[in-house]
Amino acid sequence: MPKIKVLLADDHNIVRQGFRSLLSPQTDIEIVGEANDGREAVQMAEKLRPDVIVMDIVMPLMNGLEATRQILKQRSKTRILILSSYSDSEYVQRFIELGATGYLVKHTAANDLLKAIRDAHAGKSYFSPAIAKALHAYSMEAFVSGKPVKKRANDLTPRESEVLQLVAEGQANKQIASELGISIKTVEKHRQQVMNKLHIHDVAGLTRHAIAKGVIKSNVPTELN
């Protein structure tokens, strides 16, 4: 019987080592690759064609949200399990809208990961118990209040999301243009669109927004995201 091909995407080597130690002894699971950032995850997903990707959210160059969006656009049958310390139900909902198969809270992931991978491969969704409970409460609140649980009109496009992350990481327009393979003028256009959509008109504000939304890490030492 073919093994479940798994790609690990997390910028912390120690986290990947921990999951490798958990997954490697399993006779039905094979780790086919490890990505250090979201952009590498997108490239490796296309090259290695994994069945399941375990995806961190906060990673350099491209975060897990944007990587998930791009991977599922290319390979809709790939199952993506989100792994994060963020457990806000509205935030989780964004990944569900994109097509993620499951969402695991990082501090409990070791206990849940094996079942989550097997369920995902079988076409089932999997959420850590705390996430499932929060999602149920969020959905009930939305139903009672009439609040729509759907994509917001002012969501950023994939390119705008990339530009937001790179701006928040401190890169200048010239660096962003080189990184993304576009002109400086195009970067400036995307940057202005991001500011207009978010109603934020300075880099410091964009950086605070990116940190709050889990796009980048805060420079203040905290637990691993």
Steps between C-alpha positions, in 0.01 A plus 500: 500500500647843403621715787352840578748755361542791744671837456595695816501881469632686805785750537608352835737209449438373854125476428563306179738268687231429756242412239753297304569293812125445542424417138806307382426177696149479350484228235222674304657849488799632302648849542587605145633848576543789742448868416644793695254762375174534313656566162712187528187307603324609180796392288542166678127426482515532122817292471434226759120477475439406865168359615499708819683822595546599864515879471614756757347847468768751593795446265737739319464610134153347475269410788291185529177673395638610165689174449178306561315716249763448229545127558129423489466706184764279336412170667145496628524135612787566742387495863637780718507486880566837661722501805513808722482652844223729369158367594269793424187354338462775240863449404445125465198574282726670244692176448179302469385742229824431313445125518730387781408151623575556868646728765712393796606703802877474526530407867269199454605408147726209596202317647271578207729496198498129412121481502475832316729382218316170460159669510612762248628235262166321531319818399385597848546832678682515832508777760660501843223468762542861615478623140191291426327640808591860412382453140167363617449797731603742223259342250213505751566865581508584129174311444318669788629850419462466124869584461624349171774239531657561162787661321530872567479744209819679601718188514839545341588331174781240506751753365389768746544250784856430388578872480350559846720232653818626335426863595431392859829306501678830425583453132519808275308523174811414297560185706135396471506552125807277472353236732171478310636558149287810435574869439544754778201690358285187533618455860400860575156438349443185708629673811253785456214255440590318822495824695168604347333165574627484857455873565857513626734757352842448658749215520485480879125449480537231233758325716270502804217365283722224361606395850142504630381285209783250532661600170839562661652444843536772757857600585403476864613158632201271548423131476559346160220585256 
